[in-house]
Amino acid sequence: MPRIATTRARPRSTTPAALSAREARQIALAAQGLGTRPAKSTLRHARAVFDAVSLIQIDSVNVVCRSQELPLWARLGAHGRDALPQLCERRAIFEYWAHEASLMPVELHPLLRWRMADAASGAWRSVRGIAQRDPGYVAAVRAEVHARGALTARELEDREPARTRTRKPQGWWSWDDRKRALAYLFWAGEITATRSWTTFERVYAPPDRVLPAQVLAAPTPTPDDARRELVAHAARALGVATVRDLADYFRITVPLARPRVAELVEAGRLIPVAVEGWGEPGYLDASAPPPRAVDARALLSPFDSLIWERRRTERVFGFRYRIEIYTPAARRTHGYYVLPFLHGDALVARVDLKADRAAGALLVHAAYAEPGAPATTAGALADELTAFARWLGLERVAVARRGDLARRLASALRAAR
């Protein structure tokens, strides 16, 4: 765990440094590990991605592949698709609520214990409610997890009669008491979880079954010290950011994050900067390398840490992006599962993708170019989609006619065959 700076920084000028919009974009991309894919990716490279971004958000969407696989693809290209399970098995990463449900290095566990301690008030209402109304049941569930070593929600005895269950709506929020109790205990850090990587189901376990002994034995920082270090991790992952960007990365409230940012500035770990076009002050990670040209080519998950904060995405890239999975089909603008395409140092296109595994095809339902996208966009996207399909074990890329980029993309794919 990084040491907390305690020495006072030398006096600095009160005039903030200045960055152009493009310099800020280049710094952000370099901080996120984009633009330098290794020639041959290994598990060590996958672990290094976590060193850069600190965490990868988990999502159950499997339209193309599991969403958490895409950040590794964007930064590494072709790599072993068992990288995340392997890192979990080796106790290098673990799952917890950081930026939503996330995978992150085990070394971050002590920095999140303040959130675990706040479970009684911090967990969402439907989860913390069961601990308040039926603490005996929650304690019994905890005891069963610790006694059995590992179990899923389905393996707990159901408290509700079958006739009651059949009348209840099904879906994400139709949780029964088993799921609520397990989710509360998970939030509180009294149990932890791994995943069944085939069904994506959480498998709950005692912390010592998932986390290394030295991590569990590590001292617990004060909440303010922990939040300061989480803000510092966010700064390294973002490169240059506003207070709101830094707070959002680990879902810390702005009032709690703002004094931590001031402390990091005082310690010389953050540098105030004025960024062209930003309406609020920026903060540069003091360890960030100088801006330099970025030659990236990557399809991005809707939940990639480069773009998950939509206001920041607009500010840094001039790219307005909204995921439309939950939008009725007739009201969608670009499609159901749309991935932005990064080319060079800009977001230049977006494609609505689906993996048709039965047909062995990566389907491009729609392809759109951004205003001002370079002439090389179609060719670069064709190369990326071809490599991506191959990595997914699909034989071809099929492009529908929807979108102003679709025809050029189809032509580029034909020319590359």
Backbone torsions as a table, in degrees:
resi	resn	phi	psi	omega
1	MET	NA	135.6	-177.1
2	PRO	-61.1	143.1	175.9
3	ARG	-72.3	145.6	179.1
4	ILE	-87.2	125.5	-177.9
5	ALA	-65.5	132.5	-179.7
6	THR	-119.7	-12.9	-179.1
7	THR	-82.6	147.4	-179.9
8	ARG	-77.9	135.7	-179.4
9	ALA	-73.1	158.0	174.8
10	ARG	-67.0	152.6	177.0
11	PRO	-58.4	139.0	-179.6
12	ARG	-124.3	163.9	174.3
13	SER	-65.2	142.8	178.0
14	THR	-82.2	-6.4	178.2
15	THR	-83.2	118.9	-177.0
16	PRO	-69.0	151.0	172.9
17	ALA	-66.2	166.0	-178.5
18	ALA	-123.8	140.9	175.6
19	LEU	-128.6	141.2	171.0
20	SER	-74.1	164.4	178.8
21	ALA	-59.7	-40.2	-178.7
22	ARG	-69.4	-38.5	177.2
23	GLU	-61.6	-42.0	178.3
24	ALA	-62.3	-40.1	178.8
25	ARG	-63.3	-43.7	-179.5
26	GLN	-64.8	-40.5	177.8
27	ILE	-63.7	-42.7	-179.8
28	ALA	-62.6	-42.8	-179.1
29	LEU	-67.0	-42.1	179.0
30	ALA	-64.3	-40.3	179.5
31	ALA	-62.1	-33.3	-178.8
32	GLN	-84.4	2.2	177.0
33	GLY	73.3	27.9	-178.6
34	LEU	-102.9	137.2	176.2
35	GLY	110.6	-6.1	-178.2
36	THR	-135.1	65.3	178.0
37	ARG	-67.7	137.0	178.1
38	PRO	-70.1	155.5	179.3
39	ALA	-64.2	-37.0	177.3
40	LYS	-141.7	113.1	-173.8
41	SER	-82.5	140.9	178.1
42	THR	-125.0	177.1	177.3
43	LEU	-63.1	-30.8	176.7
44	ARG	-62.7	-38.7	176.9
45	HIS	-66.2	-38.8	178.3
46	ALA	-62.5	-41.7	178.0
47	ARG	-65.1	-35.4	-180.0
48	ALA	-66.2	-27.6	175.4
49	VAL	-59.4	-40.9	178.4
50	PHE	-66.5	-31.0	175.2
51	ASP	-63.9	-33.3	-179.2
52	ALA	-79.1	-49.8	-170.4
53	VAL	-98.6	-11.8	180.0
54	SER	73.3	-38.1	-178.6
55	LEU	-155.7	155.6	175.1
56	ILE	-124.8	123.6	-179.7
57	GLN	-69.6	139.8	178.8
58	ILE	-97.5	139.8	173.8
59	ASP	-148.6	146.7	-174.7
60	SER	-80.7	-8.6	-177.3
61	VAL	-59.2	131.9	-176.5
62	ASN	-133.1	37.4	-178.4
63	VAL	-66.7	-41.2	178.0
64	VAL	-109.2	-55.9	170.4
65	CYS	-157.9	175.1	176.4
66	ARG	-58.4	134.2	-172.9
67	SER	-55.8	-35.4	-177.8
68	GLN	-69.5	-12.9	174.8
69	GLU	-76.6	-26.1	-172.1
70	LEU	-68.2	-38.1	176.8
71	PRO	-60.5	-34.1	175.2
72	LEU	-68.5	-42.0	176.7
73	TRP	-58.1	-46.7	-175.8
74	ALA	-58.5	-34.7	-174.6
75	ARG	-98.1	-23.6	-175.0
76	LEU	-114.9	-19.6	-168.7
77	GLY	68.8	-147.5	-177.0
78	ALA	-61.2	130.8	178.2
79	HIS	-156.8	171.1	179.2
80	GLY	-63.0	125.4	-177.1
81	ARG	-72.9	-5.7	175.3
82	ASP	-95.6	16.4	-175.8
83	ALA	-60.6	-47.2	-178.3
84	LEU	-65.9	-48.2	175.2
85	PRO	-56.4	-40.1	-179.7
86	GLN	-64.4	-42.9	179.5
87	LEU	-64.5	-34.8	175.5
88	CYS	-67.4	-45.9	-179.2
89	GLU	-61.8	-32.8	179.7
90	ARG	-85.0	5.5	179.1
91	ARG	58.7	37.4	176.1
92	ALA	-93.2	-30.9	179.1
93	ILE	-131.8	160.3	178.2
94	PHE	-146.3	168.6	-178.8
95	GLU	-106.4	136.4	171.9
96	TYR	-162.6	174.6	177.5
97	TRP	-81.1	105.1	177.8
98	ALA	-119.9	-82.9	166.0
99	HIS	-103.8	89.3	-164.1
100	GLU	59.5	-166.7	176.5
101	ALA	-66.0	127.5	-171.0
102	SER	-144.2	154.7	168.0
103	LEU	-99.1	138.7	-177.2
104	MET	-155.9	163.3	178.5
105	PRO	-59.4	143.0	-178.3
106	VAL	-60.9	-24.7	-179.1
107	GLU	-63.4	-17.2	179.4
108	LEU	-81.5	-9.7	-175.8
109	HIS	-54.2	-48.7	-180.0
110	PRO	-59.6	-29.9	-178.0
111	LEU	-75.3	-9.6	-179.7
112	LEU	-110.1	5.1	-178.7
113	ARG	-67.9	-27.2	175.6
114	TRP	-61.9	-35.3	178.0
115	ARG	-70.3	-38.6	177.1
116	MET	-62.3	-41.7	-179.2
117	ALA	-66.7	-23.6	-179.5
118	ASP	-93.3	14.4	-174.3
119	ALA	-57.1	-37.0	-176.5
120	ALA	-62.4	-24.7	178.1
121	SER	-118.0	-19.9	-173.8
122	GLY	-92.0	-31.5	179.9
123	ALA	-65.7	154.5	-177.5
124	TRP	-65.2	157.4	-164.7
125	ARG	-56.7	-44.1	-175.5
126	SER	-66.0	-23.7	179.7
127	VAL	-87.6	-49.2	-178.1
128	ARG	-69.3	-20.4	-179.1
129	GLY	-60.5	-38.1	-177.4
130	ILE	-68.8	-31.7	177.7
131	ALA	-68.5	-27.9	-179.6
132	GLN	-81.7	-38.4	-175.6
133	ARG	-92.3	-20.9	-176.9
134	ASP	-146.5	62.9	-177.4
135	PRO	-62.3	-28.4	178.7
136	GLY	-63.8	-41.0	178.6
137	TYR	-66.3	-42.3	179.1
138	VAL	-60.8	-42.0	178.2
139	ALA	-63.6	-37.5	179.1
140	ALA	-67.3	-39.2	177.4
141	VAL	-64.2	-43.4	177.8
142	ARG	-58.6	-46.0	-179.3
143	ALA	-61.3	-38.2	-178.9
144	GLU	-69.1	-40.4	177.1
145	VAL	-60.5	-45.1	-178.5
146	HIS	-68.7	-33.3	180.0
147	ALA	-73.1	-39.3	-174.9
148	ARG	-89.3	-21.2	175.6
149	GLY	90.5	-32.3	178.4
150	ALA	-168.2	135.7	176.4
151	LEU	-161.8	158.7	173.1
152	THR	-101.5	167.7	178.7
153	ALA	-59.0	-35.3	-178.3
154	ARG	-65.1	-24.6	-176.6
155	GLU	-83.5	-8.8	172.5
156	LEU	-81.8	149.0	177.0
157	GLU	-65.5	131.9	-179.3
158	ASP	-78.1	130.3	-178.9
159	ARG	-82.5	-16.4	-172.2
160	GLU	-99.6	139.7	177.0
161	PRO	-62.7	150.4	-178.8
162	ALA	-57.5	-38.3	-177.9
163	ARG	-64.7	-29.9	177.0
164	THR	-73.1	-41.6	-178.7
165	ARG	-61.6	-38.7	-175.8
166	THR	-69.6	-21.7	179.6
167	ARG	-86.2	-14.9	-175.4
168	LYS	-83.5	143.8	176.5
169	PRO	-64.9	146.8	179.0
170	GLN	-95.6	153.5	178.5
171	GLY	142.1	-174.8	-173.3
172	TRP	-57.0	-43.0	-173.5
173	TRP	-97.3	8.7	176.1
174	SER	-90.5	44.1	-178.0
175	TRP	-70.4	143.7	172.0
176	ASP	-96.1	-178.1	-174.6
177	ASP	-64.1	-30.2	178.6
178	ARG	-59.4	-50.4	-178.2
179	LYS	-66.6	-38.3	-179.7
180	ARG	-65.1	-44.1	-179.2
181	ALA	-64.0	-43.9	178.9
182	LEU	-64.4	-41.8	179.9
183	ALA	-64.1	-38.8	178.2
184	TYR	-64.3	-47.0	-179.8
185	LEU	-63.3	-35.7	176.5
186	PHE	-64.9	-47.0	177.9
187	TRP	-58.9	-41.6	-176.7
188	ALA	-76.4	-5.9	179.5
189	GLY	76.2	9.5	179.5
190	GLU	-79.7	-20.6	168.2
191	ILE	-136.2	167.4	173.0
192	THR	-131.9	-168.1	-174.3
193	ALA	-153.9	150.4	165.9
194	THR	-115.8	-172.8	-179.9
195	ARG	-122.8	145.8	160.5
196	SER	-81.2	113.1	-172.7
197	TRP	-78.6	-1.8	173.5
198	THR	-94.4	-46.7	-179.3
199	THR	-96.5	-12.9	-178.1
200	PHE	70.0	12.8	-179.3
201	GLU	-77.2	141.5	174.7
202	ARG	-72.3	136.7	173.6
203	VAL	-113.8	110.4	-174.4
204	TYR	-83.7	144.8	-175.4
205	ALA	-153.7	161.1	172.4
206	PRO	-63.3	149.1	-177.6
207	PRO	-54.6	-35.4	-176.4
208	ASP	-73.9	-7.1	173.9
209	ARG	-83.6	-15.4	-172.9
210	VAL	-119.9	-35.9	-173.6
211	LEU	-105.2	142.0	178.5
212	PRO	-62.4	151.4	-178.1
213	ALA	-60.1	-37.6	-177.5
214	GLN	-68.5	-28.0	176.6
215	VAL	-72.2	-45.2	179.5
216	LEU	-64.5	-30.6	-178.6
217	ALA	-84.8	-10.1	-178.2
218	ALA	-63.8	143.8	-179.7
219	PRO	-63.7	152.1	179.9
220	THR	-92.4	118.1	178.2
221	PRO	-67.1	161.2	170.6
222	THR	-63.8	156.1	179.4
223	PRO	-54.7	-41.7	-179.2
224	ASP	-67.5	-41.2	177.7
225	ASP	-63.4	-41.5	179.8
226	ALA	-63.8	-45.8	-178.7
227	ARG	-66.2	-33.9	176.6
228	ARG	-61.4	-43.7	-179.6
229	GLU	-69.3	-34.4	176.4
230	LEU	-66.0	-39.9	175.6
231	VAL	-63.3	-38.3	177.5
232	ALA	-65.2	-40.3	175.0
233	HIS	-61.1	-43.1	178.9
234	ALA	-61.6	-40.7	-180.0
235	ALA	-62.9	-41.6	178.4
236	ARG	-65.9	-36.0	-178.7
237	ALA	-74.8	-27.8	-177.2
238	LEU	-97.6	-25.0	179.9
239	GLY	84.0	-64.0	176.4
240	VAL	-140.6	137.6	-169.3
241	ALA	-161.5	162.7	170.8
242	THR	-89.1	170.7	176.2
243	VAL	-58.0	-42.2	-179.2
244	ARG	-64.4	-39.4	176.3
245	ASP	-59.8	-46.9	-177.4
246	LEU	-64.5	-40.4	179.7
247	ALA	-67.3	-40.5	-174.9
248	ASP	-67.3	-27.8	-171.3
249	TYR	-57.9	-43.2	176.6
250	PHE	-111.8	21.3	177.4
251	ARG	53.8	49.9	171.7
252	ILE	-98.4	139.6	179.7
253	THR	-67.6	150.7	-178.9
254	VAL	-59.6	-43.1	178.5
255	PRO	-59.7	-32.4	176.9
256	LEU	-79.1	-31.9	-177.0
257	ALA	-78.9	-35.4	-172.2
258	ARG	-57.2	-46.7	177.8
259	PRO	-66.2	-29.0	177.5
260	ARG	-68.6	-37.7	175.7
261	VAL	-61.9	-44.6	179.1
262	ALA	-60.2	-39.4	178.6
263	GLU	-65.6	-39.5	178.8
264	LEU	-68.1	-34.3	174.5
265	VAL	-64.9	-46.1	-179.6
266	GLU	-60.7	-34.8	179.9
267	ALA	-82.1	-3.3	179.4
268	GLY	80.7	12.4	-178.6
269	ARG	-90.4	-19.2	172.4
270	LEU	-125.7	143.9	-179.3
271	ILE	-119.2	120.0	176.3
272	PRO	-61.5	136.4	179.5
273	VAL	-139.2	148.9	170.7
274	ALA	-100.4	121.4	-177.5
275	VAL	-108.3	131.7	-179.9
276	GLU	-53.0	124.9	175.8
277	GLY	85.9	-7.9	178.4
278	TRP	-86.2	136.5	-178.5
279	GLY	-88.7	2.0	179.1
280	GLU	-143.2	162.8	-175.4
281	PRO	-62.1	147.9	175.1
282	GLY	-109.1	161.8	178.0
283	TYR	-134.1	125.6	-177.4
284	LEU	-99.3	130.6	173.2
285	ASP	-61.8	125.7	-174.8
286	ALA	-63.6	-22.4	-180.0
287	SER	-92.5	1.0	-178.9
288	ALA	-67.7	135.5	176.6
289	PRO	-68.2	160.7	179.3
290	PRO	-60.8	155.4	177.7
291	PRO	-59.5	141.3	176.3
292	ARG	-151.0	162.3	-178.8
293	ALA	-59.6	139.6	179.9
294	VAL	-118.6	128.8	178.8
295	ASP	-115.9	72.3	-175.9
296	ALA	-94.5	156.5	171.5
297	ARG	-148.9	109.5	-172.7
298	ALA	-157.6	138.0	165.1
299	LEU	-85.3	135.1	-173.8
300	LEU	-113.6	134.8	171.6
301	SER	-62.4	147.6	172.1
302	PRO	-58.0	-20.1	-177.3
303	PHE	-109.0	19.0	176.8
304	ASP	-68.5	140.3	-177.2
305	SER	-64.4	-16.3	175.1
306	LEU	-67.5	-31.5	-170.1
307	ILE	-129.4	4.5	-172.8
308	TRP	-67.4	-26.6	175.7
309	GLU	-91.6	102.3	-167.8
310	ARG	-63.9	-35.0	178.4
311	ARG	-66.3	-38.4	176.7
312	ARG	-65.8	-39.5	179.1
313	THR	-58.6	-42.0	177.8
314	GLU	-67.0	-40.9	-176.8
315	ARG	-68.6	-42.6	-174.7
316	VAL	-83.2	-39.2	-172.0
317	PHE	-113.5	-4.9	-176.0
318	GLY	61.5	34.3	-171.4
319	PHE	-125.3	111.6	178.7
320	ARG	-87.9	121.6	-173.5
321	TYR	-135.7	130.0	173.7
322	ARG	-135.6	132.0	175.5
323	ILE	-76.3	136.8	-170.8
324	GLU	-115.2	18.6	178.7
325	ILE	-56.5	-40.2	-174.8
326	TYR	-94.0	7.2	177.0
327	THR	-92.6	133.5	176.7
328	PRO	-52.9	142.5	-172.8
329	ALA	-52.0	-41.2	-176.1
330	ALA	-66.9	-18.6	-176.7
331	ARG	-104.6	2.1	179.7
332	ARG	-74.0	142.2	179.7
333	THR	-89.9	-46.7	-173.4
334	HIS	-117.3	-17.6	178.3
335	GLY	139.8	-176.0	-173.0
336	TYR	-79.3	-55.8	-176.9
337	TYR	-125.4	88.0	-170.5
338	VAL	-100.2	126.0	178.9
339	LEU	-107.1	125.5	172.6
340	PRO	-67.0	150.9	178.5
341	PHE	-116.0	121.3	178.1
342	LEU	-94.9	125.5	-179.9
343	HIS	-137.8	122.0	-172.3
344	GLY	70.2	-123.8	177.1
345	ASP	-118.0	25.9	-177.4
346	ALA	-134.7	153.3	170.9
347	LEU	-88.5	109.6	-166.9
348	VAL	-110.4	-10.9	-176.3
349	ALA	-160.5	170.7	174.0
350	ARG	-145.6	140.8	-177.2
351	VAL	-130.6	137.1	176.0
352	ASP	-92.4	109.2	-170.1
353	LEU	-113.2	154.3	170.8
354	LYS	-152.6	136.1	175.0
355	ALA	-90.5	112.3	174.4
356	ASP	-92.9	90.6	-173.0
357	ARG	-68.7	-34.1	179.6
358	ALA	-64.4	-38.4	-179.2
359	ALA	-90.0	-5.5	-179.0
360	GLY	66.8	34.1	-174.0
361	ALA	-131.4	143.2	167.8
362	LEU	-93.9	112.8	-175.1
363	LEU	-91.6	127.8	172.9
364	VAL	-102.7	96.8	-177.8
365	HIS	-69.3	-28.6	179.5
366	ALA	-160.7	150.4	177.9
367	ALA	-141.7	127.6	-177.5
368	TYR	-128.2	137.6	174.1
369	ALA	-94.8	146.1	174.7
370	GLU	-79.4	152.5	175.0
371	PRO	-55.0	132.4	179.3
372	GLY	80.7	7.1	178.2
373	ALA	-60.2	138.2	-177.0
374	PRO	-68.2	162.3	-179.5
375	ALA	-63.8	-19.4	-179.0
376	THR	-81.8	-1.4	-172.9
377	THR	-60.4	-49.7	-176.0
378	ALA	-61.0	-44.3	-179.8
379	GLY	-65.3	-43.4	179.6
380	ALA	-65.4	-40.9	178.4
381	LEU	-66.6	-38.8	177.3
382	ALA	-60.3	-43.4	178.4
383	ASP	-62.7	-43.1	-179.1
384	GLU	-65.8	-44.5	-179.5
385	LEU	-65.3	-38.4	178.8
386	THR	-63.2	-47.0	179.1
387	ALA	-66.0	-38.8	-180.0
388	PHE	-64.5	-45.1	178.3
389	ALA	-60.0	-43.3	-179.8
390	ARG	-61.4	-42.2	179.8
391	TRP	-63.6	-34.1	178.6
392	LEU	-79.3	-4.2	-178.2
393	GLY	80.4	22.6	179.5
394	LEU	-101.7	148.9	-170.7
395	GLU	-88.2	-23.4	-173.9
396	ARG	-155.0	166.8	174.4
397	VAL	-115.5	125.4	-179.2
398	ALA	-115.0	126.2	-174.7
399	VAL	-110.8	124.6	172.4
400	ALA	-80.2	174.6	-172.3
401	ARG	-89.5	-1.1	-174.3
402	ARG	-78.7	133.9	176.0
403	GLY	104.6	148.4	-174.8
404	ASP	-72.4	-10.1	178.5
405	LEU	-101.6	-8.9	-170.0
406	ALA	-60.6	-45.4	-176.3
407	ARG	-64.9	-45.5	180.0
408	ARG	-65.6	-36.3	178.1
409	LEU	-65.3	-43.7	179.3
410	ALA	-62.4	-40.2	179.0
411	SER	-64.4	-42.0	179.6
412	ALA	-64.5	-36.9	177.9
413	LEU	-67.1	-40.9	178.4
414	ARG	-64.5	-39.8	-177.6
415	ALA	-68.3	-25.9	-176.9
416	ALA	-84.6	-10.7	-177.2
417	ARG	-70.8	NA	NA
